Every structure is written in C-alpha cells, then in structure tokens.
Amino acid sequence: MVRDFWQLDAAPFDGSLEPATFYTGATQEEALARLEWLVDERQRFALVVGAEGHGKSHLAAMAVRRLAGMGAETVLLSLGGLSPGDWLEMLLARLPLDAASRAEPLRSWQKLENRLRENTLMERTTVLVFDDIDRAPADSIDGIMRLIGAPEARFARVAVVATATPTGAAALPSGLRDRAAVRVGLEPWDSRDVTGFLVRALARVGGRDDLFTPEAAATLARFTGGVPRTVARLAHLALAAAAGDRLGRVDAATVERAWRELAPDAAVSTPVMPVDALDEPAVNPRVKVVRRLFG
C-alpha cells in the first residue's frame, strides 16, 4: 500500500546492507578515506568504533567494495556469535582459492598464509574486514593479532579492518588496540546528512525528492539524534503514516506522531566513547590522519 501510494519501485528505508542503500554522510566519508589511507600506506590495522545503530556493519560492507576498487583482495567476516575454532574456516571459505588449494592436505592457517604469500608476490594487498571483533571468540583475536603483528614478509601486504562498539573496543586486549594505525569513530548524522539520506533513498526507488518537507526532515533529525538506524526506521514509519492519511507530503506533525505513537520504544542512545576510541571530525581526513600519526 505504501509503495503504491507514493509510486515507489521498492521500499526506500528497508535497512538492508546492500551497497546501493549506503549513504555516505560526513562521518562515513571520513571513515572510508582513512581506510583508503591505510591501504595506500601499507598500514596493518584500523579499528572502527561506533555505538549500536551507527552503521558499523554497513560501513564494513562498503569498505570491502571501496578497497576492492583500489585493487585489493577484500574479504568480510562477521565474528559475532561464532564458536571457537570456526573463524579460520569461514575466512578461508570467503577467499577466492582454487579447488586445488582448498583440497591440499594442509592446516587451515597454512592455507591462509599461502594465499597471503601469493598476493604479496603479486604486489596485491589483502584486506580482511572483521565486523563485531568485540564479540569474537578468543582464538580469532589471537589469529588477528598474529596477522597484524607478524614480521614475516608474507604478512607485509595484509591490512585488517575491525569494527566494535565503544564498550567492546575498550575491552579488547591492549596489545590489539595499541596496534591500530587508524582509529575511526562513527558519529551521528547532522541535519544535512539526514536530509541527504532521505533524498537519496527516495530517489533510488523512483520517489520524489521533496516527499519529506524541510520541517519534517529537521524534526526527524531532532528526534533520532542522527543515529542512522533510527533515522531509517522513523522515516519508514512516517512514510507509512502519511500514506495512511493520504497526505501529499510527509510533514513534521506526521513525523512526530510516528515517533510518539508508532515507535514508542524507539530511543536515541548517547554513546559513551572511550577517550582514545574516537578522533574528532576532520576537514581533510587524509591530512588529519597523517598529522595525527606522524606530526
């Protein structure tokens, strides 16, 4: 009913992690620029920290695509909920190994090292993106620490990107946190980002770019605090409410009603970030990273 009323090709705010739904706000653009710097400068480890709902998993999926565009072999693995001993086999399953390599009677770690060596010989960076590292089993943490800390030549072109919540990042082993050449803090969107997200999401499915009035977009940004997941959820509810009332546009009153009546349990969290887990916003992210690391 909602899609038909607004004449949309698909749901604009479905919360999927598809690259097409990714919106590059200021904080996401900064994060991706720093991860590109990580690969450009052959650094080994980046830690992305963000509270629940701030888009860590979506950023991880987009980072795989963006860094692959730089010529790197990229792999994404979510570590949350894995059982001990599973992570390495799941990582190997995501690497583009040929049938002969998979069938070799070697230990899993040796198969991984062989692939890293092959990429190094071809002067190709291997980027391993681990989502939810703060929920990972201990054996995977040990393996990741070896990947980013081993001095052997086969690890020289390995880059690891990991995501965590602020509390989870603080609980990681200090030896792992201290090796982060780049630390990225995902901040909430500002009102301009919220408006940009609404316009882009609607345009992607054939919707009008003015379906949300400026006042509605500002109200949505205020109620959600700019938390991306909550922004998408409230936008979805407000769009449905306006369709139910057969309005010509989504107005501020409809957004407020959707917030207070349709989503009474929705809450904006204010993340408590460890002091060392975030970098303040930068005008030029590449320059900022270099200055912070080497200035």
C-alpha positions as CSV (number, residue, x, y, z in Angstrom):
1,M,0.0,0.0,0.0
2,V,2.8,2.4,0.9
3,R,4.8,1.8,-2.3
4,D,1.7,2.1,-4.4
5,F,0.5,5.3,-2.8
6,W,3.9,7.0,-3.2
7,Q,4.6,5.3,-6.6
8,L,7.9,3.8,-5.4
9,D,9.7,0.9,-7.1
10,A,10.8,-0.6,-3.8
11,A,10.9,0.2,-0.1
12,P,13.3,3.1,0.4
13,F,14.1,2.6,4.1
14,D,14.3,-1.2,4.4
15,G,17.5,-1.2,6.5
16,S,19.4,-3.6,4.2
17,L,23.2,-3.7,4.0
18,E,23.2,-3.6,0.2
19,P,25.8,-1.2,-1.2
20,A,23.1,0.6,-3.1
21,T,21.5,1.6,0.1
22,F,24.6,3.0,1.7
23,Y,24.6,6.7,2.3
24,T,27.9,8.5,2.6
25,G,27.5,11.1,5.2
26,A,30.3,13.2,6.6
27,T,31.3,10.5,9.2
28,Q,31.1,7.7,6.6
29,E,33.2,9.6,4.1
30,E,35.8,10.3,6.7
31,A,36.0,6.7,7.7
32,L,36.3,5.4,4.1
33,A,39.0,8.0,3.4
34,R,41.0,6.8,6.4
35,L,40.7,3.2,5.4
36,E,41.9,4.1,1.9
37,W,44.9,5.7,3.5
38,L,45.5,2.5,5.5
39,V,45.8,0.6,2.2
40,D,47.8,3.3,0.4
41,E,50.4,3.5,3.2
42,R,50.5,-0.3,3.7
43,Q,49.5,0.0,7.4
44,R,48.3,-3.1,9.1
45,F,45.3,-2.4,11.3
46,A,42.3,0.0,11.6
47,L,39.7,0.0,14.3
48,V,36.3,1.4,13.6
49,V,34.3,2.3,16.7
50,G,30.6,3.2,16.8
51,A,27.6,2.7,19.0
52,E,24.8,0.4,18.1
53,G,22.8,1.7,15.1
54,H,25.6,4.0,13.8
55,G,26.2,1.8,10.7
56,K,29.3,-0.2,11.5
57,S,28.2,-3.3,9.6
58,H,27.0,-1.2,6.6
59,L,30.4,0.7,6.6
60,A,32.2,-2.7,6.7
61,A,30.3,-3.9,3.7
62,M,31.0,-0.7,1.8
63,A,34.7,-0.7,2.8
64,V,35.1,-4.1,1.1
65,R,33.7,-2.7,-2.1
66,R,35.7,0.6,-1.9
67,L,39.0,-1.1,-1.1
68,A,38.5,-3.8,-3.7
69,G,38.2,-0.9,-6.2
70,M,41.8,0.0,-5.2
71,G,43.0,-3.4,-6.4
72,A,43.0,-5.1,-3.0
73,E,41.6,-8.6,-2.4
74,T,39.0,-8.0,0.2
75,V,37.0,-10.3,2.5
76,L,34.3,-9.6,5.1
77,L,33.6,-11.8,8.0
78,S,31.3,-11.1,11.0
79,L,32.8,-12.5,14.1
80,G,29.8,-12.1,16.3
81,G,28.3,-15.3,17.6
82,L,31.0,-17.6,16.1
83,S,32.1,-20.7,18.0
84,P,35.7,-21.1,18.9
85,G,37.6,-22.7,16.0
86,D,35.1,-21.6,13.3
87,W,36.6,-18.3,12.2
88,L,39.5,-19.5,10.2
89,E,37.5,-22.0,8.1
90,M,34.8,-19.3,7.4
91,L,37.5,-16.9,6.4
92,L,39.1,-19.4,4.0
93,A,35.6,-20.1,2.5
94,R,35.4,-16.4,1.6
95,L,38.8,-16.2,-0.1
96,P,38.9,-17.0,-3.8
97,L,41.0,-20.1,-3.5
98,D,41.1,-22.5,-6.4
99,A,39.9,-26.1,-6.0
100,A,43.4,-27.5,-5.8
101,S,44.4,-25.1,-3.0
102,R,41.3,-25.9,-1.0
103,A,41.9,-29.7,-1.4
104,E,45.6,-29.5,-0.2
105,P,46.2,-31.6,3.0
106,L,47.4,-28.6,4.9
107,R,46.3,-26.9,8.1
108,S,43.9,-24.1,7.7
109,W,46.4,-21.5,8.9
110,Q,49.0,-22.7,6.4
111,K,46.4,-22.3,3.6
112,L,45.8,-18.8,4.7
113,E,49.5,-18.0,4.8
114,N,49.9,-19.4,1.3
115,R,47.2,-17.1,0.0
116,L,48.7,-14.1,1.7
117,R,52.1,-15.0,0.2
118,E,50.6,-15.4,-3.3
119,N,49.1,-11.9,-3.0
120,T,52.3,-10.4,-1.7
121,L,54.3,-11.9,-4.6
122,M,51.7,-10.3,-7.0
123,E,52.1,-7.0,-5.1
124,R,48.4,-7.1,-4.2
125,T,47.1,-6.1,-0.7
126,T,44.9,-8.5,1.2
127,V,42.3,-6.6,3.2
128,L,40.4,-8.6,5.9
129,V,37.4,-6.8,7.3
130,F,36.1,-8.3,10.6
131,D,32.8,-7.0,11.8
132,D,32.0,-7.2,15.6
133,I,35.5,-8.0,16.7
134,D,34.4,-7.2,20.3
135,R,32.1,-10.3,20.1
136,A,34.7,-12.6,18.7
137,P,35.9,-15.9,20.2
138,A,39.4,-15.7,21.8
139,D,41.1,-17.8,19.2
140,S,40.1,-15.4,16.4
141,I,41.6,-12.5,18.4
142,D,44.8,-14.4,18.7
143,G,44.9,-15.1,15.0
144,I,44.1,-11.4,14.1
145,M,46.9,-10.3,16.4
146,R,49.3,-12.5,14.5
147,L,48.1,-11.2,11.2
148,I,48.8,-7.6,12.2
149,G,51.9,-8.1,14.2
150,A,53.9,-10.9,12.5
151,P,57.1,-9.6,10.9
152,E,57.3,-12.2,8.1
153,A,57.3,-10.9,4.6
154,R,54.1,-12.8,3.7
155,F,52.2,-10.5,6.1
156,A,53.7,-7.3,4.7
157,R,50.7,-6.5,2.5
158,V,47.9,-7.6,4.9
159,A,45.5,-4.9,6.2
160,V,42.9,-5.7,8.9
161,V,39.9,-3.5,9.5
162,A,37.8,-4.3,12.6
163,T,34.6,-2.8,14.0
164,A,33.5,-2.6,17.6
165,T,31.2,-0.8,19.9
166,P,32.8,1.7,22.3
167,T,32.4,-0.6,25.3
168,G,33.6,-3.6,23.3
169,A,36.6,-1.7,22.0
170,A,37.7,-0.7,25.5
171,A,37.5,-4.4,26.5
172,L,39.8,-5.6,23.6
173,P,43.3,-6.6,24.6
174,S,45.5,-3.6,24.8
175,G,48.0,-5.2,22.6
176,L,45.5,-5.3,19.8
177,R,44.1,-1.7,20.4
178,D,47.6,-0.3,20.5
179,R,48.4,-1.6,17.1
180,A,45.7,0.4,15.4
181,A,47.4,2.7,12.9
182,V,44.0,4.3,12.2
183,R,41.1,4.7,14.6
184,V,37.8,5.9,13.3
185,G,34.8,7.0,15.4
186,L,31.4,6.9,13.7
187,E,29.4,9.9,14.7
188,P,25.7,10.5,14.3
189,W,24.5,12.3,11.2
190,D,23.8,16.0,11.3
191,S,20.6,17.5,9.9
192,R,22.2,18.0,6.5
193,D,23.1,14.3,6.3
194,V,19.7,13.2,7.4
195,T,18.1,15.3,4.7
196,G,20.6,14.0,2.1
197,F,19.9,10.4,3.2
198,L,16.1,10.9,2.8
199,V,16.5,12.5,-0.7
200,R,18.9,9.8,-1.9
201,A,16.9,6.9,-0.5
202,L,13.8,8.1,-2.2
203,A,15.5,8.9,-5.5
204,R,16.9,5.4,-5.6
205,V,13.4,3.9,-5.7
206,G,11.9,6.5,-8.0
207,G,10.4,8.7,-5.4
208,R,10.1,12.5,-5.3
209,D,13.0,14.2,-3.6
210,D,10.6,16.5,-1.7
211,L,8.3,13.9,-0.1
212,F,9.6,15.0,3.3
213,T,9.1,18.7,3.9
214,P,12.2,20.6,5.2
215,E,10.4,20.8,8.6
216,A,9.7,17.1,8.6
217,A,13.4,16.3,7.9
218,A,14.5,18.6,10.7
219,T,12.1,17.0,13.1
220,L,13.2,13.6,12.1
221,A,16.8,14.5,12.7
222,R,16.0,16.0,16.1
223,F,14.0,13.0,17.4
224,T,16.5,10.4,16.2
225,G,19.7,12.3,17.2
226,G,21.0,11.4,13.7
227,V,21.5,7.8,14.6
228,P,21.4,6.1,11.1
229,R,19.4,3.0,12.0
230,T,16.8,5.1,13.9
231,V,16.6,7.6,11.1
232,A,15.7,4.9,8.6
233,R,13.2,3.3,11.0
234,L,11.4,6.6,11.7
235,A,11.4,7.6,8.1
236,H,9.8,4.3,7.2
237,L,7.1,4.7,9.8
238,A,6.4,8.4,8.9
239,L,6.1,7.5,5.2
240,A,3.6,4.8,6.1
241,A,1.6,7.1,8.4
242,A,1.5,9.8,5.7
243,A,0.3,7.3,3.2
244,G,-2.4,6.1,5.6
245,D,-3.6,9.7,5.9
246,R,-3.4,10.2,2.2
247,L,-1.2,13.3,2.5
248,G,0.6,14.9,-0.3
249,R,3.9,15.0,1.6
250,V,5.3,13.9,4.9
251,D,5.1,16.8,7.3
252,A,6.6,17.5,10.7
253,A,3.4,16.6,12.5
254,T,3.3,13.2,10.9
255,V,7.0,12.5,11.8
256,E,6.2,13.5,15.5
257,R,3.1,11.3,15.5
258,A,5.1,8.4,14.1
259,W,7.7,8.9,16.7
260,R,5.4,9.1,19.7
261,E,2.6,6.7,18.6
262,L,4.1,4.2,16.2
263,A,7.5,3.8,17.8
264,P,7.1,4.5,21.5
265,D,10.0,2.2,22.3
266,A,12.5,3.8,19.9
267,A,15.2,5.5,21.9
268,V,18.2,7.6,20.9
269,S,21.3,6.4,22.7
270,T,24.1,8.7,23.6
271,P,27.2,6.6,23.2
272,V,29.9,6.8,25.8
273,M,33.1,6.7,23.8
274,P,36.5,5.9,25.4
275,V,38.7,8.9,25.0
276,D,41.1,7.1,22.9
277,A,38.5,5.4,20.7
278,L,37.5,8.5,18.7
279,D,39.1,11.1,16.5
280,E,37.5,14.5,16.2
281,P,36.0,15.4,12.8
282,A,38.5,16.4,10.2
283,V,38.1,18.8,7.3
284,N,40.6,16.8,5.3
285,P,40.7,13.3,6.6
286,R,43.8,12.2,4.8
287,V,45.8,15.2,6.1
288,K,44.3,14.7,9.6
289,V,45.4,11.1,9.7
290,V,49.0,11.8,8.6
291,R,49.3,14.7,11.1
292,R,48.0,12.6,14.0
293,L,50.2,9.7,13.3
294,F,53.4,11.4,12.3
295,G,53.1,15.0,13.3
